[in-house]
Amino acid sequence: MRAALIGLPFSGKTSVFEILTGVQNGKKEENMGTIKVPDERIDALSEIYAPKKKTYAEFILSDFAIPSSRDAVISPKIKNMIQKTELLVIVLRNFDSLMTSDAKNPCLEYKKIIEDIMISDFIVIEKRLEREKKEKKNPPELGVLQKLKDALEGGECVDFSFLSDEDLEKVSNYNFLSLKKRIVLVNQSEGDNDIPADLAGLLKKEKTTAFSICATVEKELAELSPEEQLEFLEGFGLTETAKTRFIKETYAALGLISFLTAGPDEVRAWPIKDGTPAVDAAGKIHSDIARGFIRAETIDFETFIKYGSESECKKAGVFRLEGKEYSMKDGDIVNFRFNV
């Protein structure tokens, strides 16, 4: 799974990238870092199984060191590079910067970015529809493209809920940025945790998740020991860093859940789309398991912890046997039975 940071100059997105990934910004046009998703369930199961290895779910985050364009808010080159990304993380500046004389205005920044994305998609759609008038091939996505064009002409806060899953599938190859899932990260001044009211109202209308972070504070936190971090956070009535909370929000925004496998060799979280059938989840581990799928021996994490061990769960008869079409749930601990 992939996510990308985008934002205007001086928003601090490169600092955010370094905080979230631990990767120092290099000279490449695209810098990538792998982010592990914190999961207390993996830690708890590792206490029980004492495995040789524990593996958290993860996703890839990209940042771009490409100069801004005079003709677009987001560089056309960046737009091309993020087309295969599943989630856009829009970083907005809500702090005074010595690097620019522009006053902080995260709501205006957000509107500029979204308008620029929408215009880019509109141009692609318009050109495609004009070409169709000449070619008259009547492709299956034609009606969806017309609906999108009409919606994008309406301006900001476009609600695309009128599109069915079938509609989205028809235009999936276009990789429209307007249709991508997005989350907003507001980079705040120290001690400022509230999303500005005008931006919060706009995002609520759009049903877009927003999150705040202070990059300077998070950098300081990263240099402390876990014990010192906890003491610092407790002073603010918190139990997790903004980094940890943001990663969890991002994972959720991707529409992901985790099923778990556990044993003495490895305790592991496997990321899948919410609603994935058991046979497809088995394929995440190995194609042979999906091909020879028989049953999924399953128990939810809470029930497993209640009994405290695999043997006690079996004594209590709380494991379930699920078939191919079983819709996997977040926190399912699974042992796939298969024969090839």
N, C-alpha and C positions, 0 to 999 in steps of 0.2 A: 504494500500500500504506500502511496506517495502523497506528500503534501508539499506546498510551495509557499514561501513568504514573498509577498509583494507589498510595496508601499512607496510613498514619495521620498525624495531625498531628505536626509536628516531625521527620518522617523525612528532611527535606531534599530532598524530591522537586522542589521548585521550583528549588533551586540546581542540581540534577542536570539539569533541563530547560534551564536557561540555559547550562550547560556544554556540553551535547550539541548545542544548536541555535544558540547565540549570540544568541538572542532574549531580550530582557529581559521579565520577567513583567509583563503589563499588567493593566488593570482588567477585562478581559473574563472571563466565566465559563469560557470555553475559550480557552486560548492555544495556538497551533499554530506549529510550526517545521519547516522542511524540512531533513532531514539527508542530506548526501552520503555515500555509502559509499566509503571509501578503496579504491582498486584500483590496485595497482602495474602491472597489465597496461595500463591506460589510459595511465599515465605512459610505459611502455616503447614502446607503439605511437605515442605522440605524438612521441617522440624520433625515430622512423623517418619518420613522415609529415609532421611539422611542420604540423599542421592549423591552420586558422583558429580552430577551436573544439574543446574537449574537454569531454565531458559524462559525469559519473559517474552511476551508479545512485543513486536517492534514495528516501526514504520520509518520510511525515509523522508527526511525534510531537506528541501533545496533552498538555497539563497543565491541571488544572482548579482555578480559584480559587472554590470553592463551599464554604461553611461545612459542618462535619461535622454529622451528624444525631444526635439523642438516641436514636433507635430503631434505628439501623443503624451498622455500622462504616464502611461506604462509603455516602455519601449516595445515596438513591434517584434523585436527579436525575442524579448522575454515572453511575449504572448505566444509566440510559436513554441517556445521551450516548455511552457506550462500546459500545453494542450493535452498531454497524456497524464497530467496530474489529476488526482481524484478530489483534492481539497485545496482551496485557496485560503491562506491565512493572511488576512489584510492587516498590516501593522500601521497604526495611526499615532501621530505625535500629539501628546497632551502635556508637553513640558516646554519651557523656554530654552531655546538653543542658541549658543553663541555662533553657530555655523550659518544662521540665516536671520534676516531681519523680519521675516514673516511671522506674524503672531500665531500662536497655537490655535488651531481650529479643527479638531478631529472630525467633526460632522461634515465640514466643507471638504476635507480631504477624502472622506469616504464617498461623498457624492461625486467628486471628480473622478475617482477610480472607477466607480460603478458605471458612471456615464460613459467613460472612455471604453470600458469593456463592452457595454451595450452597443455603442456606435460601431465598434470593430465587428461584432456579430451581425449587426444590421447590414453593413456593407457587404459582407460575405453572402448573406441571404438575398439581398437585392440583386447582386450580380448573378447568383444562381437562378433566380426567378426570371431575370431578363434573358439569360441564355436558354431557359426552357421555352420561352415564347418563340424563339427562333427554331429550336430543335424539335419541340413538340413531342418529346419522348414520354411525358407523363409518368415520372418515377413515383414510387410509392410514398416517398417523403414529401411530395409536393404540397399536399394540404397542410401538413405540419409546419413546413417552412412559411406558408402564407399566414398561418396563425401566429407564428413567432414574429414575423414582420409586423403584423398589426399590433401585437403587444409591445414590441420594442419602440414603436412609434409613439407610444403613450408616455414615455419618459421614465423617471425614477420610480422605485418601489414596485417593480413589475412582479406580480404574483403568478408563477408558472404552474400553479396547482391544477389549472385547467387541462394540462397535458397528462394523458394517461401513460402508463408504463409502455404500452404499445407505441404511442407517439414518440416517447423518448428513445425507444429502441430504433425507430426508423431514422432518427437524425443523430444517432450515437457516433457515427463515423465523422461527423463534422466537428466534434469536440468543442462545442460552443462554450465559451468561458462564462456566459451569463447563466448557463444551466448547471454549472458546477456547484457543489456544496461549498459553502464558505463559512468561516468563523472570523470574528473581528478581535484583534488583540490591541488594546489601547495601552501604549507605553506612557506611563504616568510619571509625575514628579513624586519624590519620596513623601510618603504619608498621605497621598491622595489615592483612595481606593475606589471611589465612585465613578461610574461611567457618566460623562456629561449628559444632562437631561435631554437636550435636543437630539443627540446621537442615540441615546437609549430609546427615545420615543420612535425614532425612525427604524431602528433595528427590531423593535417589538412589532411594529407594523409589518416588517418583512419576515418576521419569525427567524431572524438571524441571531445566532449565539454570540454574545460579547464577553470579553474577558479582559481584566486589567492586570498589568504587571509593571513593576518598576525595575528596569534593567540594571540600574546602578546598585540597588539593594540586593537584587538576586546575584549579582557578581560578587558582592561581599559575602553573602550567605554561602556561596559555592566554595569559598576559601576556609570555612569553618568546619570543624568536626561534626559528625551527626549529633552528638550530645549538645554541642554548642548551638547548632541550628535549632534543635528542639527547644532549648531554653530561650533563644531569641524569639521564636514563634509563639511560645506560650505567653510571652509578654504582650503579644497582640491578640491573644485569645485564639490562636491558630494551631493546627496540628500538622499542616503540610505546607511546603513552600508553594509559591505561585507557580513555579516551574512544574511541580508535580500535579497541581490542580489543572493547569493548562494542558498538560499532556493527556490527562484523562478526558478532558473536554474535547480535545482534538480527536482522540480515538473514538469517542461516542459520535462526534459529528461525521465521521467517516462511515457511520452505520455499522460499526464492528462490535462483535462480542468475542469472548474467548471460551473455548472448551479446553479442558485440562486432561493431561495424561500424567500418571504418577507411578513411580516404581523406584527401585534401588539404583537404577542406572541414571534416570533423569526424571525430573519434575518439570513439566513444560506447559506453557500457555500457547494455544494455537488460534490465531486470529481468523475469523470467518465473518461473512456478512450475516446480520441478524436474519433468522428464518432459513438458514442453509439446511437442506436435508442431510440426514445422517450419512448417507452413502457419499455425498459430495465432501462432507467433512472428513470422512475416512480417506478420500483422495488427497487431502492436504498432507497427510502423513506419507502415503505412498500409493501410487496408482494401482498396485497389485491388491492392496487392501480393499479399495473400492471395487475392483473387478471381481474379487472373490468374496464380497461382503455377504455375511450370513446374518449376524445380529450385532447390535451395539449394547454392550453391558454398561449400564449408565446409572449414576447416582448424582444427586445435586450436592454441591460443596457443603451446604449447611447441614444436611443430613449426615454426611460423612464425618464432619467435625463433631457432631452430636455423639456418635458412637466411638469415635477416636481412632479407629483402625479399620483396615480392609477386612480382617478376620471377624471383628465384631459386627461389621455391617452385614457380612454374609450369614452370620449366626442369626441376626435379626431379620434376614430376608428382605432387606430394603433396596437391594440392587434391582433394576428394571431391565428387561430385555426389549429393545426397541428395533423396529424394522427400518428399511431403507428410507421411507418417506418421513420418518420422525423429524420434526423441526427442532434443531439443536437449540438449547437454552444457554444463556450466559452462566458459566460456572459449572456446567455439566462435567463430571469426571467420567471418562469413557475408556473402556477397553473393547476394541473392535474385534469381533470374532470373524474369521475369514478363512477361505480355503481356495488355493490356486494350484 
